[in-house]
Amino acid sequence: MDSKLPVGGQDAVDAAPSYSNGFRERLIDRIPTRSQEASEFMTRVPSFLTRWGATMALMVLICTVVVLSLIKYPDTAAGSAVITTSPLPLRPKCNVQGRIARLFAHNGDSVTFGAPICEIENDAGYEAVSDLHAIIDSVSKMILTGDAKALSQLQIHKMPPLGEAQQFYNSLESHIAEWLLIHEKNIHASRLSNVRRKIDKYGEIDRLTTEESMLSKDELADFEERIAANEKLFKNKYISRVEYLDELSKLRNKQLALKQQKRAVLMSGINDAVSRQEQVELEWSYSEKAQSLQRAIFQDLKEIANFIGSWKKKFLILAPFDGVVYFLRPLQLYQATDAGQELFAVVPTTYKYTAIATFSANGLGRIRPGQSAQLSLLQYPDNEFGYITSNVVSVSPLALPGDNSGNAYEADKARGPQYQIELHLDNGLMTTYHRDIKFNPEMYADVRIFTDDKSMLDRFIRSVTGRE
């Protein structure tokens, strides 16, 4: 029996404590018999990988989790943007429906503030309105300075039809003609001169009459003394009654002449007063007439100026500031336009580049000022031209208006409300491939804003759990 026991089994029996033979035999019966190969396998020492493999796998797993949690890179938010300038380019609109009568600037031309870009067909025309504007400026200065000679030489009657302004211009011509009649023909001045000469003559007559009256008064006093002496002679019978009465008759004649001279002095004073009153009335009439005509002329000038301002707003498209004109579509003379249509964009001369991005509300809270962004221009593929770097300047707290009710969400339920984000271009239009892009008013781009950093572990968990 001992020869059939395996080596390990026999060793176990031999190593067992001394028990009774019955127990020993029962123990031997319970020990299983194995083959030589099994015994060798069970007694062989396991390899290193077998003994430590699970531990190493666990350690690798732990290291992988740690590394994934430590490796972080920023998350991105995607949207669309348009590159523009600050201040923003403006797109003047047509105010009336009509046809293009004149193009003052062409695509890429520089313009100054207030310069005309385009004229819409109308009854008056740009040249006539420009001449009219120059005329009213000249008339205003000449009226204020009273320069009748220069005003008479102004060719105000040689004007083409002016449309709605014609009635105001006709009234201006009439009032200017009256004003010239007063100032250039000197009718009132001539009448005033005649009255002043009359007053001078009356004054001279009054002076002479007064002198004559004083002489007559002295002569009358002397004659009264003579009459008194003659009366004594008559009483003493030295002269006859006839001679005495003759002297009294002469005295009465001299007294009557003196009264007539006094009456002449009074009449001269009355005539002088009447002439002076006439002078005052003429001067007042001249001043009132001149002022009335001046007010009428300036009222005509005001009406014409209002017409010119209204005409410019209706039929001219003016440059809103100094800048460069870009056509939004091909344009030519006599091309039909609609009211409210945009034909041009004017880019300011002095500006800095900026980008206006549009993002949906989904994840908007992750975007904050100062975060970096990349712009991929649609016209310039990024694999050839590179990206334009930028950073967030501001995030609009209000959604962009959608429909007429102003409800952006109702306007596009698929995308939800859209918000505007302003981006500052760090290097202008220089790309990461050092390519300088030429600016045009409509440069569209896809934009990626780099938001908060996320670990690879966090991204893996979110992708597994579906919490992207």
FIKOLFI-512373 format. One record per residue (C-alpha): x negated, y, z; residue number from 1. Coordinates in steps of 0.001 Angstrom, whole numbers, plus 500000, padded with zeros to 6 digits. Example, Ala and Ser with C-alpha at 12.3 -4.5 7.8 and 13.67 -1.06 7.14 Angstrom:
# FIKOLFI-512373
<X = 487700&Y = 495500&Z = 507800&n = 1>
<X = 486330&Y = 498940&Z = 507140&n = 2>
# end
This chain:
# FIKOLFI-512373
<X = 500000&Y = 500000&Z = 500000&n = 1>
<X = 497126&Y = 502296&Z = 500801&n = 2>
<X = 495671&Y = 501777&Z = 497334&n = 3>
<X = 498881&Y = 503177&Z = 495750&n = 4>
<X = 498983&Y = 506370&Z = 497812&n = 5>
<X = 497635&Y = 509474&Z = 496159&n = 6>
<X = 494554&Y = 511026&Z = 497600&n = 7>
<X = 496440&Y = 513928&Z = 498944&n = 8>
<X = 499071&Y = 511616&Z = 500531&n = 9>
<X = 496476&Y = 509445&Z = 502191&n = 10>
<X = 494686&Y = 512451&Z = 503547&n = 11>
<X = 497942&Y = 513687&Z = 504965&n = 12>
<X = 498561&Y = 510304&Z = 506663&n = 13>
<X = 495018&Y = 510153&Z = 507979&n = 14>
<X = 495300&Y = 513690&Z = 509282&n = 15>
<X = 498538&Y = 512939&Z = 511086&n = 16>
<X = 498260&Y = 512470&Z = 514825&n = 17>
<X = 498282&Y = 509042&Z = 516212&n = 18>
<X = 501788&Y = 507894&Z = 516545&n = 19>
<X = 503393&Y = 504507&Z = 516800&n = 20>
<X = 503059&Y = 502208&Z = 513852&n = 21>
<X = 506757&Y = 502455&Z = 513073&n = 22>
<X = 506700&Y = 506218&Z = 512839&n = 23>
<X = 503516&Y = 506118&Z = 510778&n = 24>
<X = 505081&Y = 503791&Z = 508281&n = 25>
<X = 508195&Y = 505883&Z = 507994&n = 26>
<X = 506054&Y = 508994&Z = 507385&n = 27>
<X = 504135&Y = 507237&Z = 504660&n = 28>
<X = 507407&Y = 506220&Z = 502999&n = 29>
<X = 508560&Y = 509845&Z = 502879&n = 30>
<X = 505441&Y = 511213&Z = 501134&n = 31>
<X = 506205&Y = 511376&Z = 497365&n = 32>
<X = 503876&Y = 509763&Z = 495011&n = 33>
<X = 502289&Y = 512070&Z = 492284&n = 34>
<X = 500150&Y = 511537&Z = 489284&n = 35>
<X = 496516&Y = 512421&Z = 489190&n = 36>
<X = 497216&Y = 515436&Z = 486907&n = 37>
<X = 499807&Y = 516874&Z = 489273&n = 38>
<X = 497499&Y = 516504&Z = 492175&n = 39>
<X = 494737&Y = 518264&Z = 490318&n = 40>
<X = 497085&Y = 521077&Z = 489317&n = 41>
<X = 498273&Y = 521576&Z = 492853&n = 42>
<X = 494792&Y = 521604&Z = 494261&n = 43>
<X = 493358&Y = 523956&Z = 491546&n = 44>
<X = 492839&Y = 527687&Z = 492529&n = 45>
<X = 495164&Y = 530050&Z = 490377&n = 46>
<X = 493546&Y = 532645&Z = 488041&n = 47>
<X = 493316&Y = 536397&Z = 488846&n = 48>
<X = 496045&Y = 537372&Z = 486393&n = 49>
<X = 498362&Y = 534751&Z = 487847&n = 50>
<X = 497770&Y = 535917&Z = 491388&n = 51>
<X = 497941&Y = 539748&Z = 490715&n = 52>
<X = 499997&Y = 540115&Z = 487499&n = 53>
<X = 503281&Y = 541139&Z = 489096&n = 54>
<X = 501532&Y = 543624&Z = 491334&n = 55>
<X = 499725&Y = 545152&Z = 488388&n = 56>
<X = 502932&Y = 545368&Z = 486364&n = 57>
<X = 504628&Y = 547124&Z = 489257&n = 58>
<X = 501718&Y = 549546&Z = 489579&n = 59>
<X = 501784&Y = 550268&Z = 485827&n = 60>
<X = 505509&Y = 550927&Z = 486045&n = 61>
<X = 505003&Y = 553273&Z = 488970&n = 62>
<X = 502190&Y = 555116&Z = 487169&n = 63>
<X = 504312&Y = 555420&Z = 484055&n = 64>
<X = 507170&Y = 556948&Z = 486035&n = 65>
<X = 504762&Y = 559372&Z = 487733&n = 66>
<X = 503171&Y = 560385&Z = 484451&n = 67>
<X = 506558&Y = 560871&Z = 482763&n = 68>
<X = 507685&Y = 563033&Z = 485649&n = 69>
<X = 504507&Y = 565131&Z = 485447&n = 70>
<X = 504476&Y = 565646&Z = 481663&n = 71>
<X = 506789&Y = 568596&Z = 480934&n = 72>
<X = 507528&Y = 570662&Z = 477876&n = 73>
<X = 510171&Y = 573356&Z = 477264&n = 74>
<X = 513662&Y = 572623&Z = 476104&n = 75>
<X = 514964&Y = 574554&Z = 473085&n = 76>
<X = 518180&Y = 576298&Z = 472131&n = 77>
<X = 518924&Y = 576618&Z = 468414&n = 78>
<X = 520792&Y = 579391&Z = 466655&n = 79>
<X = 520750&Y = 581642&Z = 463615&n = 80>
<X = 519299&Y = 585119&Z = 463281&n = 81>
<X = 518864&Y = 588016&Z = 460896&n = 82>
<X = 515665&Y = 590056&Z = 460909&n = 83>
<X = 516306&Y = 593767&Z = 460791&n = 84>
<X = 514857&Y = 597041&Z = 462056&n = 85>
<X = 515290&Y = 599229&Z = 465106&n = 86>
<X = 516963&Y = 601600&Z = 464523&n = 87>
<X = 519215&Y = 599326&Z = 462518&n = 88>
<X = 519665&Y = 599793&Z = 458764&n = 89>
<X = 522969&Y = 601420&Z = 457883&n = 90>
<X = 525301&Y = 600580&Z = 455030&n = 91>
<X = 527243&Y = 603659&Z = 453929&n = 92>
<X = 530689&Y = 602859&Z = 452556&n = 93>
<X = 532711&Y = 604264&Z = 449688&n = 94>
<X = 535562&Y = 606379&Z = 451028&n = 95>
<X = 537662&Y = 606322&Z = 447854&n = 96>
<X = 538393&Y = 603958&Z = 445035&n = 97>
<X = 536886&Y = 604949&Z = 441715&n = 98>
<X = 533940&Y = 604578&Z = 439383&n = 99>
<X = 530281&Y = 605423&Z = 439895&n = 100>
<X = 529686&Y = 608773&Z = 438189&n = 101>
<X = 526038&Y = 609242&Z = 439147&n = 102>
<X = 523212&Y = 607410&Z = 440912&n = 103>
<X = 520777&Y = 609814&Z = 442574&n = 104>
<X = 518487&Y = 607048&Z = 443897&n = 105>
<X = 517544&Y = 603614&Z = 442681&n = 106>
<X = 516631&Y = 600413&Z = 444439&n = 107>
<X = 513557&Y = 600965&Z = 446632&n = 108>
<X = 513583&Y = 604790&Z = 446373&n = 109>
<X = 512874&Y = 606936&Z = 449428&n = 110>
<X = 515567&Y = 609377&Z = 450519&n = 111>
<X = 515793&Y = 612121&Z = 453125&n = 112>
<X = 518557&Y = 612750&Z = 455632&n = 113>
<X = 521722&Y = 614036&Z = 453942&n = 114>
<X = 520441&Y = 613446&Z = 450405&n = 115>
<X = 523056&Y = 612112&Z = 447960&n = 116>
<X = 522653&Y = 608502&Z = 446850&n = 117>
<X = 525757&Y = 608026&Z = 444714&n = 118>
<X = 528675&Y = 610092&Z = 443388&n = 119>
<X = 532132&Y = 608665&Z = 442749&n = 120>
<X = 533984&Y = 610047&Z = 439737&n = 121>
<X = 536096&Y = 613170&Z = 440530&n = 122>
<X = 537582&Y = 616358&Z = 439019&n = 123>
<X = 534932&Y = 618821&Z = 440186&n = 124>
<X = 531550&Y = 617147&Z = 439788&n = 125>
<X = 528352&Y = 617387&Z = 441776&n = 126>
<X = 526798&Y = 620218&Z = 439741&n = 127>
<X = 529860&Y = 622456&Z = 440047&n = 128>
<X = 530184&Y = 621835&Z = 443779&n = 129>
<X = 526462&Y = 622516&Z = 444276&n = 130>
<X = 526768&Y = 625824&Z = 442389&n = 131>
<X = 529858&Y = 626656&Z = 444422&n = 132>
<X = 527959&Y = 625984&Z = 447647&n = 133>
<X = 525149&Y = 628314&Z = 446543&n = 134>
<X = 527640&Y = 631029&Z = 445569&n = 135>
<X = 529470&Y = 631070&Z = 448883&n = 136>
<X = 526156&Y = 631303&Z = 450752&n = 137>
<X = 525106&Y = 634283&Z = 448626&n = 138>
<X = 528489&Y = 636004&Z = 448906&n = 139>
<X = 528476&Y = 635652&Z = 452675&n = 140>
<X = 525051&Y = 637316&Z = 452990&n = 141>
<X = 525925&Y = 640137&Z = 450545&n = 142>
<X = 529205&Y = 640940&Z = 452274&n = 143>
<X = 527539&Y = 641079&Z = 455688&n = 144>
<X = 524801&Y = 643418&Z = 454405&n = 145>
<X = 527189&Y = 645456&Z = 452231&n = 146>
<X = 525074&Y = 644861&Z = 449123&n = 147>
<X = 527661&Y = 645761&Z = 446498&n = 148>
<X = 525110&Y = 646031&Z = 443692&n = 149>
<X = 523823&Y = 642470&Z = 444151&n = 150>
<X = 527368&Y = 641156&Z = 444571&n = 151>
<X = 528473&Y = 642808&Z = 441328&n = 152>
<X = 525616&Y = 641069&Z = 439494&n = 153>
<X = 526540&Y = 637638&Z = 440898&n = 154>
<X = 528090&Y = 635521&Z = 438143&n = 155>
<X = 531012&Y = 634262&Z = 440215&n = 156>
<X = 533372&Y = 634121&Z = 437250&n = 157>
<X = 531225&Y = 631680&Z = 435247&n = 158>
<X = 532294&Y = 628489&Z = 436985&n = 159>
<X = 533700&Y = 625246&Z = 435535&n = 160>
<X = 537026&Y = 623873&Z = 436789&n = 161>
<X = 536836&Y = 623054&Z = 440491&n = 162>
<X = 539853&Y = 620827&Z = 440978&n = 163>
<X = 541504&Y = 621335&Z = 444359&n = 164>
<X = 539183&Y = 624264&Z = 445187&n = 165>
<X = 540270&Y = 626318&Z = 442174&n = 166>
<X = 543004&Y = 628239&Z = 444014&n = 167>
<X = 540633&Y = 629231&Z = 446821&n = 168>
<X = 538015&Y = 630300&Z = 444295&n = 169>
<X = 540518&Y = 632436&Z = 442373&n = 170>
<X = 541535&Y = 634158&Z = 445599&n = 171>
<X = 537859&Y = 634790&Z = 446387&n = 172>
<X = 537303&Y = 636396&Z = 442988&n = 173>
<X = 540291&Y = 638717&Z = 443495&n = 174>
<X = 539215&Y = 639834&Z = 446951&n = 175>
<X = 535619&Y = 640393&Z = 445823&n = 176>
<X = 536869&Y = 642594&Z = 442960&n = 177>
<X = 538820&Y = 644774&Z = 445430&n = 178>
<X = 535848&Y = 644904&Z = 447782&n = 179>
<X = 533610&Y = 646064&Z = 444933&n = 180>
<X = 536187&Y = 648694&Z = 443936&n = 181>
<X = 535936&Y = 650181&Z = 447415&n = 182>
<X = 532170&Y = 649982&Z = 447826&n = 183>
<X = 530844&Y = 650321&Z = 444293&n = 184>
<X = 533297&Y = 652859&Z = 442761&n = 185>
<X = 533283&Y = 654948&Z = 445974&n = 186>
<X = 536938&Y = 655980&Z = 445654&n = 187>
<X = 537370&Y = 656432&Z = 449373&n = 188>
<X = 534011&Y = 658114&Z = 449652&n = 189>
<X = 534956&Y = 660608&Z = 446946&n = 190>
<X = 538235&Y = 661455&Z = 448664&n = 191>
<X = 536460&Y = 661829&Z = 451981&n = 192>
<X = 533935&Y = 664140&Z = 450372&n = 193>
<X = 536692&Y = 666356&Z = 448978&n = 194>
<X = 538402&Y = 666566&Z = 452339&n = 195>
<X = 535149&Y = 667417&Z = 454084&n = 196>
<X = 534465&Y = 670195&Z = 451555&n = 197>
<X = 537978&Y = 671507&Z = 452136&n = 198>
<X = 537368&Y = 671514&Z = 455881&n = 199>
<X = 534151&Y = 673401&Z = 455341&n = 200>
<X = 535954&Y = 676014&Z = 453176&n = 201>
<X = 538696&Y = 676400&Z = 455757&n = 202>
<X = 536078&Y = 676925&Z = 458370&n = 203>
<X = 534404&Y = 679583&Z = 456275&n = 204>
<X = 537739&Y = 681331&Z = 455645&n = 205>
<X = 538531&Y = 681194&Z = 459339&n = 206>
<X = 535193&Y = 682774&Z = 460166&n = 207>
<X = 535685&Y = 685600&Z = 457646&n = 208>
<X = 539259&Y = 686217&Z = 458747&n = 209>
<X = 538172&Y = 686383&Z = 462354&n = 210>
<X = 535472&Y = 688905&Z = 461504&n = 211>
<X = 537980&Y = 691027&Z = 459550&n = 212>
<X = 540413&Y = 690847&Z = 462445&n = 213>
<X = 537783&Y = 692065&Z = 464885&n = 214>
<X = 536870&Y = 694985&Z = 462565&n = 215>
<X = 540534&Y = 695876&Z = 462090&n = 216>
<X = 541045&Y = 695791&Z = 465821&n = 217>
<X = 538167&Y = 698212&Z = 466392&n = 218>
<X = 539429&Y = 700459&Z = 463598&n = 219>
<X = 542929&Y = 700403&Z = 465110&n = 220>
<X = 541566&Y = 701464&Z = 468465&n = 221>
<X = 539766&Y = 704387&Z = 466884&n = 222>
<X = 542890&Y = 705326&Z = 464926&n = 223>
<X = 545022&Y = 705260&Z = 468076&n = 224>
<X = 542659&Y = 707789&Z = 469667&n = 225>
<X = 543028&Y = 709886&Z = 466532&n = 226>
<X = 546831&Y = 709692&Z = 466761&n = 227>
<X = 546700&Y = 710781&Z = 470384&n = 228>
<X = 544625&Y = 713799&Z = 469373&n = 229>
<X = 546965&Y = 714613&Z = 466478&n = 230>
<X = 549934&Y = 714392&Z = 468831&n = 231>
<X = 548445&Y = 717159&Z = 470987&n = 232>
<X = 547779&Y = 719217&Z = 467869&n = 233>
<X = 551386&Y = 718638&Z = 466733&n = 234>
<X = 552731&Y = 719764&Z = 470103&n = 235>
<X = 550558&Y = 722882&Z = 469985&n = 236>
<X = 551792&Y = 723595&Z = 466440&n = 237>
<X = 548352&Y = 723207&Z = 464908&n = 238>
<X = 549570&Y = 720579&Z = 462407&n = 239>
<X = 552865&Y = 720125&Z = 460753&n = 240>
<X = 555400&Y = 717429&Z = 461509&n = 241>
<X = 554842&Y = 715894&Z = 458104&n = 242>
<X = 551133&Y = 715492&Z = 458738&n = 243>
<X = 551809&Y = 713979&Z = 462156&n = 244>
<X = 554347&Y = 711467&Z = 460778&n = 245>
<X = 551943&Y = 710567&Z = 458003&n = 246>
<X = 549310&Y = 709715&Z = 460608&n = 247>
<X = 551843&Y = 707584&Z = 462525&n = 248>
<X = 552701&Y = 705707&Z = 459322&n = 249>
<X = 549035&Y = 704926&Z = 458791&n = 250>
<X = 548851&Y = 703634&Z = 462383&n = 251>
<X = 551785&Y = 701280&Z = 461816&n = 252>
<X = 550174&Y = 699991&Z = 458590&n = 253>
<X = 546942&Y = 699230&Z = 460437&n = 254>
<X = 548851&Y = 697465&Z = 463234&n = 255>
<X = 550722&Y = 695404&Z = 460634&n = 256>
<X = 547466&Y = 694524&Z = 458849&n = 257>
<X = 545976&Y = 693383&Z = 462139&n = 258>
<X = 548946&Y = 691068&Z = 462780&n = 259>
<X = 548657&Y = 689667&Z = 459255&n = 260>
<X = 544993&Y = 688966&Z = 459864&n = 261>
<X = 545875&Y = 687146&Z = 463096&n = 262>
<X = 548467&Y = 685133&Z = 461160&n = 263>
<X = 545819&Y = 684287&Z = 458565&n = 264>
<X = 543496&Y = 683077&Z = 461330&n = 265>
<X = 546259&Y = 680848&Z = 462694&n = 266>
<X = 547075&Y = 679461&Z = 459248&n = 267>
<X = 543407&Y = 678786&Z = 458619&n = 268>
<X = 543250&Y = 676855&Z = 461905&n = 269>
<X = 546338&Y = 674875&Z = 460966&n = 270>
<X = 544898&Y = 674016&Z = 457536&n = 271>
<X = 541621&Y = 673006&Z = 459133&n = 272>
<X = 543457&Y = 670723&Z = 461593&n = 273>
<X = 545494&Y = 669182&Z = 458781&n = 274>
<X = 542340&Y = 668544&Z = 456761&n = 275>
<X = 540605&Y = 666978&Z = 459730&n = 276>
<X = 543624&Y = 664733&Z = 460298&n = 277>
<X = 543478&Y = 663744&Z = 456641&n = 278>
<X = 539781&Y = 662953&Z = 457079&n = 279>
<X = 540482&Y = 660736&Z = 460083&n = 280>
<X = 543248&Y = 658922&Z = 458234&n = 281>
<X = 541062&Y = 658382&Z = 455198&n = 282>
<X = 538207&Y = 657070&Z = 457322&n = 283>
<X = 540568&Y = 654753&Z = 459199&n = 284>
<X = 542185&Y = 653599&Z = 455964&n = 285>
<X = 538781&Y = 652915&Z = 454421&n = 286>
<X = 537574&Y = 650982&Z = 457474&n = 287>
<X = 540796&Y = 649024&Z = 457775&n = 288>
<X = 540858&Y = 648190&Z = 454066&n = 289>
<X = 537207&Y = 647156&Z = 454072&n = 290>
<X = 537647&Y = 644997&Z = 457180&n = 291>
<X = 540830&Y = 643456&Z = 455825&n = 292>
<X = 539106&Y = 642541&Z = 452557&n = 293>
<X = 536086&Y = 641225&Z = 454429&n = 294>
<X = 538326&Y = 639007&Z = 456565&n = 295>
<X = 540121&Y = 637768&Z = 453453&n = 296>
<X = 536810&Y = 637014&Z = 451716&n = 297>
<X = 535471&Y = 635087&Z = 454693&n = 298>
<X = 538737&Y = 633161&Z = 454920&n = 299>
<X = 538321&Y = 632189&Z = 451259&n = 300>
<X = 534716&Y = 631188&Z = 451954&n = 301>
<X = 535876&Y = 629066&Z = 454871&n = 302>
<X = 538484&Y = 627289&Z = 452757&n = 303>
<X = 535891&Y = 626613&Z = 450054&n = 304>
<X = 533387&Y = 625349&Z = 452634&n = 305>
<X = 536043&Y = 623004&Z = 454037&n = 306>
<X = 536724&Y = 621750&Z = 450526&n = 307>
<X = 533001&Y = 621129&Z = 449936&n = 308>
<X = 532712&Y = 619190&Z = 453203&n = 309>
<X = 535796&Y = 617114&Z = 452391&n = 310>
<X = 534584&Y = 616566&Z = 448834&n = 311>
<X = 531204&Y = 615288&Z = 450035&n = 312>
<X = 532850&Y = 612850&Z = 452445&n = 313>
<X = 535178&Y = 611520&Z = 449772&n = 314>
<X = 533036&Y = 611401&Z = 446657&n = 315>
<X = 529413&Y = 611338&Z = 447809&n = 316>
<X = 527480&Y = 608608&Z = 449607&n = 317>
<X = 524776&Y = 610390&Z = 451618&n = 318>
<X = 521646&Y = 609076&Z = 453301&n = 319>
<X = 522289&Y = 608793&Z = 457070&n = 320>
<X = 518591&Y = 609363&Z = 457840&n = 321>
<X = 515148&Y = 609377&Z = 456225&n = 322>
<X = 514573&Y = 605947&Z = 454768&n = 323>
<X = 514462&Y = 603625&Z = 451773&n = 324>
<X = 517516&Y = 602662&Z = 449697&n = 325>
<X = 518195&Y = 599025&Z = 448856&n = 326>
<X = 521031&Y = 598024&Z = 446516&n = 327>
<X = 523251&Y = 595301&Z = 447943&n = 328>
<X = 524310&Y = 594306&Z = 444431&n = 329>
<X = 523412&Y = 595332&Z = 440863&n = 330>
<X = 524845&Y = 598788&Z = 440159&n = 331>
<X = 525349&Y = 600845&Z = 437009&n = 332>
<X = 527160&Y = 603976&Z = 435883&n = 333>
<X = 530959&Y = 603809&Z = 435586&n = 334>
<X = 531063&Y = 600612&Z = 437637&n = 335>
<X = 534336&Y = 600336&Z = 439566&n = 336>
<X = 534207&Y = 600453&Z = 443372&n = 337>
<X = 536790&Y = 599987&Z = 446110&n = 338>
<X = 537375&Y = 602099&Z = 449198&n = 339>
<X = 535365&Y = 600720&Z = 452106&n = 340>
<X = 532986&Y = 598803&Z = 449838&n = 341>
<X = 529303&Y = 598678&Z = 450830&n = 342>
<X = 526928&Y = 599378&Z = 447953&n = 343>
<X = 523641&Y = 600252&Z = 449659&n = 344>
<X = 521589&Y = 599660&Z = 452764&n = 345>
<X = 519310&Y = 602428&Z = 454021&n = 346>
<X = 516316&Y = 601259&Z = 456062&n = 347>
<X = 514785&Y = 603966&Z = 458284&n = 348>
<X = 511299&Y = 605196&Z = 457439&n = 349>
<X = 510039&Y = 604891&Z = 461005&n = 350>
<X = 511074&Y = 601652&Z = 462655&n = 351>
<X = 509998&Y = 598481&Z = 464366&n = 352>
<X = 511103&Y = 594994&Z = 463421&n = 353>
<X = 513652&Y = 593170&Z = 465514&n = 354>
<X = 515865&Y = 590120&Z = 465149&n = 355>
<X = 519514&Y = 589721&Z = 466086&n = 356>
<X = 520319&Y = 586091&Z = 466876&n = 357>
<X = 523703&Y = 584430&Z = 467299&n = 358>
<X = 524168&Y = 581531&Z = 469740&n = 359>
<X = 527154&Y = 579543&Z = 470873&n = 360>
<X = 528235&Y = 579524&Z = 474499&n = 361>
<X = 526991&Y = 575942&Z = 474923&n = 362>
<X = 523800&Y = 576191&Z = 477000&n = 363>
<X = 523675&Y = 579991&Z = 476807&n = 364>
<X = 522978&Y = 580208&Z = 480544&n = 365>
<X = 519509&Y = 578714&Z = 479970&n = 366>
<X = 518470&Y = 581708&Z = 477830&n = 367>
<X = 516904&Y = 584630&Z = 479682&n = 368>
<X = 514921&Y = 587746&Z = 478680&n = 369>
<X = 511217&Y = 587111&Z = 478286&n = 370>
<X = 511522&Y = 583596&Z = 476876&n = 371>
<X = 509563&Y = 582904&Z = 473690&n = 372>
<X = 511184&Y = 581978&Z = 470397&n = 373>
<X = 510283&Y = 580888&Z = 466877&n = 374>
<X = 511926&Y = 582124&Z = 463701&n = 375>
<X = 511939&Y = 579984&Z = 460571&n = 376>
<X = 512848&Y = 582159&Z = 457584&n = 377>
<X = 515267&Y = 580582&Z = 455157&n = 378>
<X = 513604&Y = 582320&Z = 452205&n = 379>
<X = 510119&Y = 581243&Z = 453320&n = 380>
<X = 509799&Y = 577535&Z = 454320&n = 381>
<X = 507927&Y = 577129&Z = 457596&n = 382>
<X = 505793&Y = 574245&Z = 456308&n = 383>
<X = 504304&Y = 576662&Z = 453785&n = 384>
<X = 504507&Y = 580079&Z = 455457&n = 385>
<X = 504689&Y = 579198&Z = 459143&n = 386>
<X = 506850&Y = 580651&Z = 461901&n = 387>
<X = 507404&Y = 584166&Z = 463178&n = 388>
<X = 506887&Y = 584408&Z = 466934&n = 389>
<X = 509184&Y = 586486&Z = 469108&n = 390>
<X = 510583&Y = 586800&Z = 472598&n = 391>
<X = 514029&Y = 587435&Z = 474060&n = 392>
<X = 514795&Y = 591069&Z = 474867&n = 393>
<X = 518423&Y = 590893&Z = 475943&n = 394>
<X = 521405&Y = 588553&Z = 476012&n = 395>
<X = 524851&Y = 590037&Z = 475403&n = 396>
<X = 527274&Y = 589288&Z = 478244&n = 397>
<X = 530264&Y = 589561&Z = 475886&n = 398>
<X = 531206&Y = 587335&Z = 472997&n = 399>
<X = 531216&Y = 588719&Z = 469500&n = 400>
<X = 534678&Y = 589674&Z = 468231&n = 401>
<X = 536226&Y = 586990&Z = 466081&n = 402>
<X = 539684&Y = 587701&Z = 464693&n = 403>
<X = 541711&Y = 590900&Z = 464790&n = 404>
<X = 542822&Y = 590124&Z = 468315&n = 405>
<X = 539212&Y = 590184&Z = 469464&n = 406>
<X = 539393&Y = 586596&Z = 470719&n = 407>
<X = 536154&Y = 585005&Z = 469507&n = 408>
<X = 537087&Y = 581541&Z = 470767&n = 409>
<X = 540370&Y = 581500&Z = 468892&n = 410>
<X = 538533&Y = 582648&Z = 465752&n = 411>
<X = 536409&Y = 579508&Z = 465657&n = 412>
<X = 537375&Y = 576773&Z = 468111&n = 413>
<X = 534919&Y = 574376&Z = 466513&n = 414>
<X = 531897&Y = 576442&Z = 467497&n = 415>
<X = 533374&Y = 578277&Z = 470434&n = 416>
<X = 532578&Y = 581918&Z = 471249&n = 417>
<X = 529402&Y = 583347&Z = 469781&n = 418>
<X = 526989&Y = 585613&Z = 471658&n = 419>
<X = 524387&Y = 588030&Z = 470378&n = 420>
<X = 520745&Y = 587897&Z = 471505&n = 421>
<X = 518135&Y = 590515&Z = 470638&n = 422>
<X = 514607&Y = 589293&Z = 469876&n = 423>
<X = 511383&Y = 591286&Z = 469694&n = 424>
<X = 508938&Y = 590200&Z = 466990&n = 425>
<X = 505518&Y = 589969&Z = 468661&n = 426>
<X = 503450&Y = 590396&Z = 465493&n = 427>
<X = 505966&Y = 591965&Z = 463167&n = 428>
<X = 506441&Y = 589828&Z = 460068&n = 429>
<X = 503054&Y = 588125&Z = 460377&n = 430>
<X = 503592&Y = 584354&Z = 460557&n = 431>
<X = 501652&Y = 581712&Z = 462463&n = 432>
<X = 499920&Y = 580894&Z = 459158&n = 433>
<X = 498762&Y = 584543&Z = 458965&n = 434>
<X = 501083&Y = 585268&Z = 456057&n = 435>
<X = 502446&Y = 588826&Z = 456015&n = 436>
<X = 506068&Y = 588619&Z = 454858&n = 437>
<X = 507523&Y = 591494&Z = 452842&n = 438>
<X = 510614&Y = 592934&Z = 454534&n = 439>
<X = 514016&Y = 593190&Z = 452903&n = 440>
<X = 517292&Y = 594248&Z = 454551&n = 441>
<X = 518741&Y = 590734&Z = 454729&n = 442>
<X = 516253&Y = 588201&Z = 456066&n = 443>
<X = 518012&Y = 585222&Z = 457614&n = 444>
<X = 516319&Y = 582661&Z = 459801&n = 445>
<X = 516860&Y = 579677&Z = 462037&n = 446>
<X = 515734&Y = 580439&Z = 465564&n = 447>
<X = 514588&Y = 578225&Z = 468412&n = 448>
<X = 514337&Y = 579690&Z = 471902&n = 449>
<X = 512141&Y = 577840&Z = 474371&n = 450>
<X = 514028&Y = 577624&Z = 477649&n = 451>
<X = 513183&Y = 575824&Z = 480966&n = 452>
<X = 510532&Y = 573085&Z = 481046&n = 453>
<X = 511848&Y = 569529&Z = 481413&n = 454>
<X = 509872&Y = 566372&Z = 482223&n = 455>
<X = 509889&Y = 563372&Z = 479923&n = 456>
<X = 511438&Y = 561319&Z = 482717&n = 457>
<X = 514303&Y = 563792&Z = 483031&n = 458>
<X = 514870&Y = 563757&Z = 479284&n = 459>
<X = 514844&Y = 559901&Z = 479273&n = 460>
<X = 517357&Y = 559712&Z = 482116&n = 461>
<X = 519595&Y = 562292&Z = 480434&n = 462>
<X = 519481&Y = 560417&Z = 477137&n = 463>
<X = 520352&Y = 557137&Z = 478872&n = 464>
<X = 523153&Y = 558619&Z = 480962&n = 465>
<X = 524460&Y = 560799&Z = 478091&n = 466>
<X = 524049&Y = 564057&Z = 480028&n = 467>
<X = 522270&Y = 565991&Z = 477303&n = 468>
# end
